[in-house]
Amino acid sequence: MDELFIGSMLASVLRVSVPLLLCAMAGVLSERSGVVDLGLEGKMLFAAFAAAAAAAVTQSTGLGLLAAIGVACLVSLLHGFATVTHRGDQIVSGVAINMIAAGLTVVLGIAWFQQGGQTPTLGPKVRLTALLPTFSEPRAGEWFASVVGHGLLSHNALVYLAFALVAAVWFFLEHTRPGLRLRAVGENPAMVDAAGVSVPGLRYQALLMNGVLCGLAGAYLTLAQNAAFSPNMTAGRGYIALAAMIFGKWRPLPTLAACLLFGFLDAVAIRLQGVHLPGSLGGGEVPVQLIQALPYLLTVILLAGFIGQAVAPKALARPYLKER
């Protein structure tokens, strides 16, 4: 049964890591350009609602994805309008996005669907399903089918796209001229401006890419991981993605490792529900509250232990005012 457990755990880790990974990459792009984005949680929540609502009404997966990306990009542009154009406080703007998303998605859900803030349940035709359904269930005694097939090959397209986007973000930031300019504007915007490149333009570009990734993360929650939108269904994943980004020192590959660590802990927490403690530890079931708190406890521990060692981009959270 070892191969069944390993395959099932590997599949769970990959699935639960996807929204964290997409949001963390969105944060990397935004903050490497100098714009703090505490609104990852709100953007993902808006996108999740938009994807579920559009897919439920149109019965189209593609329109659900487009709605999620469009709404997340719009919110990113609003964040840029407040912080880049008008040089507002980036932290306040991000917190405001989270608060508005938590309330507005519920209000719209009640007004449109009359289901207590939830959207109608999406049918199999609309949801994203495994690309290779043959491996959707582990098989006892078959190592390849259980570990490789079920663990690695039983996922939908967004799972593989999320991991491909990590490589794309890394290559973009490290080996392309636009990526190097984006990094430069987060370190020394005055130098970029002196070279004749628009600082606001680069930051808006970063925020648009940020919106696309947040839109995919939100769409994944409702079109793949769950079957409908429910109020506050992001459950702090945006904040955990921020912690993973800081732990990864604003770099894509270390951030990937941090997201997988959070995903592993989340998967372990799911597996521990209903498990009984040994008699030497008092017996009884493992407290559900403790299990659910594990990913958030790890977030606090990592931030407390590593935030002082992580060096943020030098121009992060500093609005740029062009000298005349």
MINUKE-683469 format. One line per 8 residues: number of its first residue (from 1); their letters; for each residue x, y, z of C-alpha. Coordinates in steps of 0.25 Angstrom, whole numbers, plus 5000, padded with zeros to 4 digits. Layout:
N
NUM> a> X:Y:Z ~ ...
end
This chain:
324
1> mdelfigs> 5000:5000:5000 ~ 5012:5009:5001 ~ 5011:5013:4986 ~ 4997:5016:4988 ~ 5000:5026:4999 ~ 5012:5032:4992 ~ 5004:5034:4979 ~ 4992:5040:4987
9> mlasvlrv> 5000:5049:4995 ~ 5008:5054:4983 ~ 4995:5057:4975 ~ 4989:5064:4987 ~ 5002:5073:4989 ~ 5002:5077:4974 ~ 4987:5080:4974 ~ 4987:5089:4987
17> svplllca> 5000:5096:4983 ~ 4994:5101:4970 ~ 4987:5114:4975 ~ 4998:5117:4984 ~ 5008:5116:4973 ~ 5001:5125:4963 ~ 4998:5135:4974 ~ 5012:5135:4978
25> magvlser> 5018:5137:4964 ~ 5008:5148:4963 ~ 5014:5155:4975 ~ 5028:5152:4970 ~ 5025:5160:4957 ~ 5018:5172:4964 ~ 5028:5173:4976 ~ 5040:5172:4967
33> sgvvdlgl> 5035:5184:4960 ~ 5034:5192:4973 ~ 5019:5190:4976 ~ 5015:5183:4989 ~ 5002:5174:4986 ~ 4995:5170:4999 ~ 4983:5169:4990 ~ 4986:5155:4985
41> egkmlfaa> 4975:5149:4994 ~ 4965:5159:4989 ~ 4968:5157:4974 ~ 4968:5142:4975 ~ 4954:5143:4982 ~ 4949:5152:4971 ~ 4954:5143:4961 ~ 4948:5131:4967
49> faaaaaaa> 4935:5137:4968 ~ 4935:5143:4953 ~ 4940:5129:4948 ~ 4928:5121:4955 ~ 4918:5132:4952 ~ 4921:5133:4937 ~ 4923:5118:4936 ~ 4910:5115:4943
57> vtqstglg> 4902:5125:4934 ~ 4909:5122:4920 ~ 4912:5107:4923 ~ 4926:5110:4917 ~ 4939:5107:4923 ~ 4946:5117:4914 ~ 4937:5129:4917 ~ 4939:5125:4932
65> llaaigva> 4954:5126:4931 ~ 4953:5139:4922 ~ 4944:5145:4933 ~ 4954:5142:4944 ~ 4966:5147:4937 ~ 4958:5160:4933 ~ 4953:5163:4947 ~ 4967:5161:4953
73> clvsllhg> 4974:5169:4943 ~ 4963:5180:4945 ~ 4966:5180:4960 ~ 4981:5180:4958 ~ 4979:5192:4949 ~ 4971:5199:4960 ~ 4982:5196:4970 ~ 4992:5202:4960
81> fatvthrg> 4983:5214:4958 ~ 4983:5217:4973 ~ 4998:5214:4976 ~ 5006:5216:4963 ~ 4998:5228:4957 ~ 4994:5235:4969 ~ 5005:5230:4978 ~ 4995:5225:4989
89> dqivsgva> 4999:5215:5000 ~ 5001:5202:4994 ~ 4998:5194:5007 ~ 4985:5201:5009 ~ 4981:5199:4995 ~ 4984:5184:4996 ~ 4976:5183:5009 ~ 4965:5190:5003
97> inmiaagl> 4964:5181:4991 ~ 4963:5169:5001 ~ 4952:5175:5009 ~ 4944:5179:4997 ~ 4946:5165:4991 ~ 4941:5158:5003 ~ 4928:5167:5004 ~ 4925:5169:4990
105> tvvlgiaw> 4926:5155:4985 ~ 4916:5151:4995 ~ 4906:5162:4992 ~ 4907:5159:4977 ~ 4905:5144:4980 ~ 4893:5147:4988 ~ 4887:5157:4978 ~ 4889:5148:4966
113> fqqggqtp> 4888:5134:4970 ~ 4880:5135:4984 ~ 4888:5124:4990 ~ 4894:5131:5002 ~ 4906:5136:4994 ~ 4909:5123:4987 ~ 4908:5121:4972 ~ 4901:5109:4966
121> tlgpkvrl> 4909:5096:4966 ~ 4916:5094:4953 ~ 4914:5081:4945 ~ 4925:5072:4939 ~ 4924:5078:4926 ~ 4929:5092:4931 ~ 4939:5088:4941 ~ 4954:5085:4938
129> tallptfs> 4956:5070:4938 ~ 4969:5061:4937 ~ 4976:5061:4924 ~ 4978:5046:4926 ~ 4966:5040:4933 ~ 4972:5026:4933 ~ 4981:5030:4944 ~ 4971:5038:4953
137> epragewf> 4971:5026:4963 ~ 4983:5019:4969 ~ 4985:5005:4967 ~ 4990:4995:4978 ~ 5002:4987:4974 ~ 5005:4996:4962 ~ 5016:5006:4965 ~ 5016:5014:4952
145> asvvghgl> 5001:5015:4951 ~ 5000:5019:4966 ~ 5012:5028:4968 ~ 5015:5033:4954 ~ 5001:5032:4948 ~ 4992:5036:4959 ~ 5003:5045:4966 ~ 5008:5053:4954
153> lshnalvy> 4999:5050:4942 ~ 4985:5051:4947 ~ 4983:5066:4947 ~ 4976:5076:4939 ~ 4983:5086:4930 ~ 4984:5097:4940 ~ 4993:5089:4949 ~ 5003:5087:4938
161> lafalvaa> 5002:5101:4933 ~ 5004:5106:4947 ~ 5018:5099:4948 ~ 5021:5103:4934 ~ 5019:5118:4938 ~ 5029:5117:4949 ~ 5039:5114:4938 ~ 5034:5125:4929
169> vwffleht> 5034:5135:4940 ~ 5048:5131:4944 ~ 5053:5132:4929 ~ 5046:5145:4927 ~ 5052:5152:4939 ~ 5066:5146:4937 ~ 5068:5145:4922 ~ 5059:5155:4915
177> rpglrlra> 5061:5170:4913 ~ 5047:5174:4918 ~ 5049:5165:4930 ~ 5062:5171:4934 ~ 5056:5185:4932 ~ 5045:5181:4942 ~ 5055:5176:4952 ~ 5063:5189:4950
185> vgenpamv> 5050:5198:4953 ~ 5048:5191:4966 ~ 5063:5194:4970 ~ 5066:5207:4964 ~ 5054:5214:4957 ~ 5062:5227:4955 ~ 5072:5220:4947 ~ 5062:5213:4938
193> daagvsvp> 5055:5227:4936 ~ 5068:5233:4932 ~ 5070:5222:4921 ~ 5057:5227:4915 ~ 5048:5216:4920 ~ 5035:5219:4926 ~ 5034:5215:4941 ~ 5019:5215:4942
201> glryqall> 5018:5207:4929 ~ 5027:5196:4934 ~ 5019:5195:4947 ~ 5006:5195:4940 ~ 5011:5183:4931 ~ 5016:5176:4944 ~ 5002:5178:4950 ~ 4995:5173:4937
209> mngvlcgl> 5003:5160:4938 ~ 5000:5159:4952 ~ 4985:5160:4949 ~ 4986:5149:4939 ~ 4993:5140:4949 ~ 4983:5143:4960 ~ 4971:5141:4951 ~ 4977:5127:4947
217> agayltla> 4978:5124:4962 ~ 4964:5128:4965 ~ 4958:5121:4953 ~ 4966:5108:4958 ~ 4958:5109:4971 ~ 4944:5108:4965 ~ 4947:5101:4952 ~ 4956:5090:4957
225> qnaafspn> 4958:5089:4972 ~ 4943:5091:4976 ~ 4930:5091:4968 ~ 4925:5105:4972 ~ 4928:5118:4979 ~ 4926:5120:4994 ~ 4928:5132:5002 ~ 4943:5134:5006
233> mtagrgyi> 4947:5121:5000 ~ 4961:5126:4998 ~ 4963:5124:5013 ~ 4976:5132:5014 ~ 4983:5126:5002 ~ 4987:5139:4997 ~ 4994:5143:5010 ~ 5001:5129:5010
241> alaamifg> 5006:5132:4996 ~ 5012:5145:5001 ~ 5019:5137:5012 ~ 5024:5127:5001 ~ 5029:5139:4993 ~ 5037:5145:5004 ~ 5042:5132:5009 ~ 5047:5130:4994
249> kwrplptl> 5053:5144:4994 ~ 5045:5149:4983 ~ 5051:5139:4973 ~ 5043:5129:4965 ~ 5050:5115:4968 ~ 5052:5117:4983 ~ 5037:5122:4984 ~ 5033:5109:4977
257> aacllfgf> 5040:5101:4988 ~ 5033:5109:4998 ~ 5019:5107:4992 ~ 5022:5092:4991 ~ 5025:5092:5006 ~ 5012:5099:5009 ~ 5005:5090:5000 ~ 5011:5077:5006
265> ldavairl> 5007:5082:5020 ~ 4993:5085:5015 ~ 4992:5071:5009 ~ 4997:5065:5022 ~ 4986:5073:5030 ~ 4975:5067:5021 ~ 4981:5053:5023 ~ 4981:5055:5038
273> qgvhlpgs> 4967:5058:5040 ~ 4960:5046:5047 ~ 4974:5040:5051 ~ 4974:5035:5065 ~ 4986:5038:5074 ~ 4994:5026:5080 ~ 4990:5022:5094 ~ 5003:5028:5100
281> lgggevpv> 4999:5041:5095 ~ 4985:5041:5101 ~ 4977:5034:5090 ~ 4966:5040:5083 ~ 4965:5048:5069 ~ 4975:5058:5065 ~ 4968:5072:5068 ~ 4962:5077:5055
289> qliqalpy> 4965:5091:5059 ~ 4980:5088:5061 ~ 4981:5081:5047 ~ 4974:5093:5040 ~ 4983:5103:5047 ~ 4996:5096:5042 ~ 4998:5103:5029 ~ 4996:5117:5036
297> lltvilla> 5005:5113:5048 ~ 5016:5110:5038 ~ 5014:5123:5031 ~ 5016:5131:5044 ~ 5028:5122:5047 ~ 5035:5125:5034 ~ 5032:5139:5034 ~ 5037:5141:5048
305> gfigqava> 5050:5133:5045 ~ 5053:5137:5031 ~ 5047:5151:5028 ~ 5059:5158:5034 ~ 5068:5150:5025 ~ 5061:5153:5012 ~ 5065:5165:5005 ~ 5053:5172:4998
313> pkalarpy> 5055:5180:4985 ~ 5061:5194:4989 ~ 5049:5202:4983 ~ 5038:5193:4988 ~ 5026:5201:4994 ~ 5033:5214:4989 ~ 5025:5222:4979 ~ 5033:5228:4969
321> lker> 5032:5243:4966 ~ 5040:5248:4954 ~ 5050:5259:4956 ~ 5048:5271:4948
end
